[in-house]
Amino acid sequence: MISNATKRSILRCIHIVFGIPILGYIYSPFEEIPNYAPVVRFVFVPVLVLSGLRMWKGHVIRRLISKRSAQQDVADNP
């Protein structure tokens, strides 16, 4: 099992690596922007947003999921 510190480090690395192409997109020459736009919009930005949300509010999501699974277990086994 992977420790929480390792998970956080992996998530931070993913967040940083997927943020680098966005900087390239912003600072690239205007003529080259159409070449990068679809990849940045549909791959890099969603991954960056999801990893950022996971780092920011991941504890809330985990708590909601664990409450739901506990409620389902109680409903299944009265």
C-alpha positions in Angstrom: 0.0 0.0 0.0 1.2 3.5 -0.9 1.6 5.9 2.0 -0.3 9.2 2.0 2.9 11.2 1.6 3.8 9.3 -1.6 0.3 9.8 -3.0 0.6 13.6 -2.4 4.0 13.7 -4.0 2.8 11.9 -7.1 -0.2 14.2 -7.3 2.0 17.3 -7.0 4.3 16.0 -9.7 1.4 15.3 -12.0 0.0 18.8 -11.3 3.4 20.5 -12.1 4.1 18.4 -15.2 0.7 19.1 -16.7 1.0 22.8 -15.9 4.2 23.2 -17.9 2.6 22.8 -21.4 0.0 25.5 -20.4 2.8 27.9 -19.8 4.2 27.0 -23.2 0.8 27.6 -24.7 0.5 31.1 -23.0 4.0 32.2 -24.0 4.2 30.7 -27.4 4.2 32.8 -30.6 0.7 33.7 -31.7 1.1 31.8 -35.0 1.6 28.5 -33.2 -1.3 28.7 -30.7 -3.8 26.9 -33.0 -1.5 23.9 -33.1 -1.5 23.5 -29.3 -5.1 24.7 -28.4 -7.0 21.4 -28.6 -4.5 19.5 -26.6 -4.2 22.1 -24.0 -8.0 22.6 -23.7 -9.1 18.9 -23.7 -6.1 17.2 -22.0 -3.9 19.4 -19.9 -6.5 21.8 -18.4 -8.9 19.1 -17.2 -6.0 17.0 -15.6 -4.7 20.2 -14.0 -8.2 21.1 -12.6 -8.9 17.6 -11.3 -5.5 17.2 -9.7 -5.8 20.6 -8.1 -9.3 19.9 -6.8 -8.1 16.5 -5.5 -5.2 18.2 -3.6 -7.5 21.0 -2.3 -10.7 19.1 -1.3 -9.8 15.5 -1.5 -10.4 14.9 2.2 -14.0 16.0 1.8 -14.6 13.7 -1.2 -13.1 10.8 0.7 -15.3 11.5 3.7 -18.4 11.6 1.5 -17.6 8.4 -0.2 -16.9 6.6 3.1 -20.2 7.8 4.6 -22.1 6.6 1.5 -20.4 3.2 1.6 -21.2 2.9 5.3 -24.8 3.8 4.8 -25.1 1.2 1.9 -23.6 -1.5 4.2 -26.2 -0.7 6.9 -29.0 -0.8 4.3 -27.8 -4.1 2.8 -27.3 -5.8 6.2 -30.1 -4.7 8.6 
